[in-house]
Amino acid sequence: MLTTLLSLFTAGSLLIPNFSDPPINNWQSSSLLEVSSLPKVKENNIGPVIKAKSAIAVDLKTGLALYEKNIHDQRSIASITKLMTVVIILEENKMDDVVTVPQKITTVQGTKIWLAPGEKITVENLLYAALIPSANDAAYTLANYNSNGNIDEFIKKMNQKALELGLYDTHFTNPIGLDDEGNYSSAYDLTLLGRYAYSKAFVRQATVLKDREISSTNGRLVHKLKTTNDLLNSYLKVLGLKTGTTDQAGECLIAVIENDKGRDILTVTLGSPDRYKETKILADWVFRSYNWY
């Protein structure tokens, strides 16, 4: 037992809880505490220089923390908020449900795919739009549909789900990530939300796409989607997840990255001066500094 505990601490200081959802990629909940599967840090390694306000890297399979910086600081997270919106929709609505875009969609701020009031479109297509180009009008339409027009009720669901997942540094006040003092999370909490969201097959499928075309149910309105995640164009093998940027939050990114040996990590950078560069620095450092046995 003592050997097992010591092995846990040599790899990192934080073990992120696993979830009961279907396994993602090659990790299984049954192997959570198998010491043989835990990454081990190499001796005499020097930590990366990360200027992001908060950052963390965890082993995707076990949730073990591999790098930490201000991981419990509560910060604005911009459109990473949409991961919670998408989770609720995936768990409560059907992909082929047909949604009528509400008239009030014209008042939604930020990034849009320019949904038309009265347009009929499926939940599936709206989910693609919320995740790939991070469309605020798509995420708002989904929240409006799920709550029968009562966005406040949807926000209550978001906060209830946050409690269920143990996101104690997290609170939501809107479903799209607009700047608001009451809409925040932490790097630590986002590893929990990120791993949970990534356990959803649709999230894994959608967040790795660079572009896609969707349309209204009658085919008359076509929306071309292009990813906001420039990291998908890098030398890294990026498997998802979500970007976010606002004046208050700064540049934010949560990413799943695989090394050449098939080992996956999840990284979070919040308030970064260059989220893509710093995520590359963090991922490269982790893959150089740890061995997986």
C-alpha positions as CSV (number, residue, x, y, z in Angstrom):
1,M,0.0,0.0,0.0
2,L,2.8,2.4,0.9
3,T,4.6,1.7,-2.4
4,T,1.4,2.4,-4.3
5,L,0.8,5.7,-2.5
6,L,4.4,6.8,-3.1
7,S,4.1,5.9,-6.8
8,L,1.0,8.1,-7.0
9,F,2.8,11.1,-5.6
10,T,5.9,10.7,-7.8
11,A,3.8,11.2,-10.9
12,G,1.9,14.2,-9.6
13,S,0.1,15.7,-6.7
14,L,-3.5,15.5,-7.9
15,L,-5.7,12.7,-9.0
16,I,-8.7,13.8,-10.9
17,P,-11.8,11.6,-10.3
18,N,-13.0,9.3,-13.0
19,F,-16.6,9.1,-14.2
20,S,-19.1,6.3,-14.9
21,D,-19.7,7.4,-18.5
22,P,-18.5,5.2,-21.4
23,P,-14.6,4.9,-21.7
24,I,-12.9,7.5,-23.9
25,N,-10.4,6.2,-26.4
26,N,-8.2,3.6,-24.6
27,W,-8.8,4.4,-21.0
28,Q,-10.9,2.3,-18.7
29,S,-12.2,3.2,-15.2
30,S,-11.1,-0.2,-13.9
31,S,-7.5,0.8,-14.4
32,L,-7.7,4.1,-12.5
33,L,-5.5,3.1,-9.6
34,E,-3.3,0.6,-11.4
35,V,0.2,1.9,-10.6
36,S,1.6,0.3,-13.7
37,S,-0.6,2.6,-15.9
38,L,0.4,5.8,-14.1
39,P,2.9,8.2,-15.8
40,K,6.1,8.6,-13.9
41,V,8.0,11.9,-13.9
42,K,11.7,11.8,-15.0
43,E,14.4,13.0,-12.6
44,N,15.9,16.5,-12.8
45,N,13.2,17.9,-15.1
46,I,12.8,21.7,-15.3
47,G,9.2,23.0,-15.5
48,P,7.9,24.8,-18.5
49,V,7.6,28.6,-18.7
50,I,3.8,29.3,-19.0
51,K,2.5,32.9,-18.7
52,A,-1.1,31.9,-18.7
53,K,-2.9,33.0,-15.5
54,S,-3.9,29.4,-14.8
55,A,-2.8,26.1,-16.4
56,I,-2.9,22.4,-15.8
57,A,-2.1,19.2,-17.6
58,V,-3.5,15.8,-16.7
59,D,-3.2,12.3,-17.9
60,L,-6.4,11.6,-19.7
61,K,-6.7,8.0,-18.7
62,T,-6.2,8.4,-15.0
63,G,-6.8,12.1,-14.4
64,L,-3.4,12.4,-12.7
65,A,-2.1,16.0,-12.6
66,L,1.2,16.4,-14.5
67,Y,1.5,20.2,-14.3
68,E,-0.3,22.8,-12.1
69,K,-0.4,26.6,-12.0
70,N,-3.0,28.4,-10.0
71,I,-5.4,25.6,-10.7
72,H,-8.1,26.6,-8.2
73,D,-8.2,30.3,-9.2
74,Q,-11.7,31.3,-10.3
75,R,-11.5,32.9,-13.7
76,S,-13.8,33.7,-16.7
77,I,-13.7,30.9,-19.2
78,A,-15.4,32.4,-22.2
79,S,-16.8,29.9,-24.7
80,I,-15.4,26.9,-22.8
81,T,-18.8,27.4,-21.0
82,K,-20.4,25.8,-24.0
83,L,-19.0,22.4,-23.0
84,M,-21.5,22.3,-20.2
85,T,-24.3,23.5,-22.5
86,V,-23.5,20.7,-24.9
87,V,-23.3,18.1,-22.1
88,I,-26.8,18.9,-21.0
89,I,-28.3,18.9,-24.5
90,L,-26.6,15.5,-25.2
91,E,-28.1,14.0,-22.1
92,E,-31.6,15.4,-22.4
93,N,-32.4,15.9,-26.0
94,K,-32.4,13.8,-29.2
95,M,-30.0,14.5,-32.0
96,D,-32.8,14.5,-34.6
97,D,-35.1,16.8,-32.7
98,V,-36.1,19.7,-34.9
99,V,-35.6,23.1,-33.3
100,T,-37.2,26.4,-34.3
101,V,-34.8,29.3,-34.0
102,P,-36.4,31.9,-31.6
103,Q,-37.1,35.5,-32.7
104,K,-34.8,36.8,-29.9
105,I,-31.8,35.2,-31.5
106,T,-31.1,38.5,-33.2
107,T,-30.1,40.0,-29.8
108,V,-27.4,37.4,-29.1
109,Q,-23.9,38.9,-29.0
110,G,-20.6,37.5,-30.2
111,T,-19.7,34.8,-32.7
112,K,-22.6,33.6,-34.8
113,I,-23.4,31.5,-37.8
114,W,-26.3,33.8,-38.4
115,L,-29.3,31.5,-37.7
116,A,-32.5,33.1,-39.0
117,P,-35.5,33.6,-36.7
118,G,-38.0,30.9,-37.5
119,E,-35.4,28.7,-39.1
120,K,-35.9,25.0,-38.4
121,I,-32.7,23.0,-37.8
122,T,-31.8,19.8,-35.9
123,V,-30.2,19.5,-32.5
124,E,-27.3,17.7,-34.1
125,N,-26.5,20.5,-36.5
126,L,-26.8,23.1,-33.7
127,L,-24.4,21.1,-31.6
128,Y,-21.8,21.1,-34.4
129,A,-22.2,24.8,-34.7
130,A,-21.8,25.3,-30.9
131,L,-18.6,23.2,-30.9
132,I,-16.8,23.8,-34.2
133,P,-17.0,27.6,-34.7
134,S,-18.3,28.2,-31.2
135,A,-21.4,29.9,-32.4
136,N,-23.3,31.8,-29.7
137,D,-26.5,31.8,-31.6
138,A,-26.4,28.0,-31.9
139,A,-25.7,27.4,-28.2
140,Y,-28.4,29.9,-27.1
141,T,-30.9,28.3,-29.4
142,L,-30.1,24.9,-27.9
143,A,-30.5,26.2,-24.3
144,N,-33.7,28.0,-25.3
145,Y,-35.1,24.8,-26.8
146,N,-34.2,22.6,-23.9
147,S,-35.8,24.9,-21.4
148,N,-38.9,25.8,-23.4
149,G,-37.7,29.4,-23.6
150,N,-36.7,29.8,-20.0
151,I,-33.0,30.4,-20.1
152,D,-32.8,30.9,-16.3
153,E,-34.0,27.3,-15.9
154,F,-31.3,26.0,-18.2
155,I,-28.7,27.9,-16.2
156,K,-30.0,26.2,-13.1
157,K,-29.4,22.9,-14.8
158,M,-25.8,23.9,-15.7
159,N,-25.1,24.7,-12.1
160,Q,-26.7,21.6,-10.8
161,K,-24.6,19.5,-13.2
162,A,-21.5,21.4,-12.0
163,L,-22.3,20.3,-8.5
164,E,-22.9,16.7,-9.6
165,L,-19.4,16.7,-11.3
166,G,-17.7,18.2,-8.3
167,L,-17.0,21.5,-9.9
168,Y,-16.9,23.5,-6.7
169,D,-14.9,26.5,-8.2
170,T,-17.5,26.8,-11.0
171,H,-20.7,28.9,-11.5
172,F,-22.6,29.7,-14.6
173,T,-24.8,32.7,-15.4
174,N,-25.3,32.1,-19.2
175,P,-25.0,29.2,-21.6
176,I,-22.6,30.7,-24.1
177,G,-19.7,32.2,-22.0
178,L,-20.3,35.9,-22.2
179,D,-18.3,38.0,-19.7
180,D,-20.0,38.1,-16.4
181,E,-18.6,38.2,-12.9
182,G,-20.8,35.2,-12.0
183,N,-19.7,33.0,-14.9
184,Y,-16.4,31.4,-14.0
185,S,-14.5,28.2,-13.4
186,S,-11.0,27.0,-12.6
187,A,-8.3,25.1,-14.5
188,Y,-8.9,22.2,-12.1
189,D,-12.6,22.1,-12.5
190,L,-12.2,22.3,-16.3
191,T,-10.2,19.0,-16.2
192,L,-13.3,17.4,-14.6
193,L,-15.7,19.0,-17.1
194,G,-13.4,18.4,-20.0
195,R,-12.9,14.7,-19.3
196,Y,-16.6,14.2,-18.7
197,A,-17.6,16.0,-21.9
198,Y,-14.9,14.1,-23.9
199,S,-16.5,10.9,-22.7
200,K,-19.4,11.7,-25.1
201,A,-18.9,10.3,-28.5
202,F,-20.3,13.3,-30.3
203,V,-17.9,15.7,-28.5
204,R,-15.0,13.5,-29.6
205,Q,-16.3,13.4,-33.2
206,A,-17.2,17.1,-33.5
207,T,-14.2,18.8,-31.8
208,V,-11.6,17.3,-34.0
209,L,-13.3,18.6,-37.2
210,K,-11.8,21.6,-38.9
211,D,-14.9,22.4,-40.9
212,R,-18.4,21.2,-41.7
213,E,-21.4,22.3,-43.6
214,I,-24.9,22.2,-42.0
215,S,-28.3,23.3,-43.2
216,S,-31.9,24.0,-42.1
217,T,-34.2,21.0,-42.4
218,N,-35.6,22.2,-45.7
219,G,-32.1,22.7,-47.1
220,R,-32.7,26.3,-48.0
221,L,-30.3,27.9,-45.4
222,V,-26.7,26.6,-45.4
223,H,-24.2,27.4,-42.7
224,K,-20.5,26.8,-43.3
225,L,-18.6,26.0,-40.1
226,K,-14.9,26.5,-39.5
227,T,-13.1,25.6,-36.3
228,T,-11.8,28.2,-33.9
229,N,-9.2,25.8,-32.8
230,D,-6.0,26.6,-34.7
231,L,-4.1,23.9,-32.7
232,L,-5.7,21.4,-35.0
233,N,-3.4,22.7,-37.7
234,S,-0.2,22.2,-35.6
235,Y,2.3,19.4,-35.5
236,L,0.6,17.9,-32.4
237,K,-1.9,15.2,-32.7
238,V,-4.9,17.1,-31.3
239,L,-8.1,15.2,-30.5
240,G,-10.3,18.1,-29.4
241,L,-11.6,20.1,-27.3
242,K,-12.7,23.8,-27.0
243,T,-11.5,27.3,-27.3
244,G,-12.7,30.5,-25.6
245,T,-11.8,34.2,-25.9
246,T,-13.3,37.3,-24.4
247,D,-11.9,40.6,-23.1
248,Q,-12.3,39.5,-19.5
249,A,-11.2,35.9,-19.9
250,G,-8.4,36.4,-22.3
251,E,-7.3,33.5,-24.5
252,C,-8.5,30.2,-23.1
253,L,-8.1,26.6,-24.5
254,I,-8.8,23.1,-23.3
255,A,-7.2,20.5,-25.5
256,V,-6.8,16.7,-25.7
257,I,-3.4,15.7,-27.2
258,E,-1.9,12.3,-28.0
259,N,1.8,11.6,-28.2
260,D,3.6,9.2,-30.6
261,K,3.1,6.3,-28.2
262,G,-0.7,6.7,-28.0
263,R,-0.7,8.4,-24.6
264,D,-3.3,11.1,-24.2
265,I,-3.2,14.2,-22.0
266,L,-5.7,17.0,-21.4
267,T,-4.4,20.5,-21.0
268,V,-6.1,23.7,-19.8
269,T,-4.7,27.3,-20.3
270,L,-6.7,30.2,-19.0
271,G,-5.9,33.9,-19.5
272,S,-3.0,33.1,-21.8
273,P,-1.1,35.7,-24.0
274,D,-0.9,32.9,-26.7
275,R,-3.0,29.9,-25.9
276,Y,-1.8,27.8,-28.9
277,K,1.9,28.4,-28.3
278,E,1.6,27.8,-24.6
279,T,-0.4,24.6,-25.0
280,K,2.3,23.4,-27.4
281,I,5.0,24.2,-24.8
282,L,3.0,22.5,-22.1
283,A,2.3,19.4,-24.2
284,D,5.9,19.1,-25.4
285,W,7.1,19.4,-21.8
286,V,4.8,16.7,-20.5
287,F,5.7,14.2,-23.2
288,R,9.4,14.9,-22.6
289,S,9.2,14.8,-18.8
290,Y,7.0,11.7,-18.1
291,N,7.3,8.1,-18.9
292,W,4.2,5.9,-19.2
293,Y,4.8,2.2,-18.3
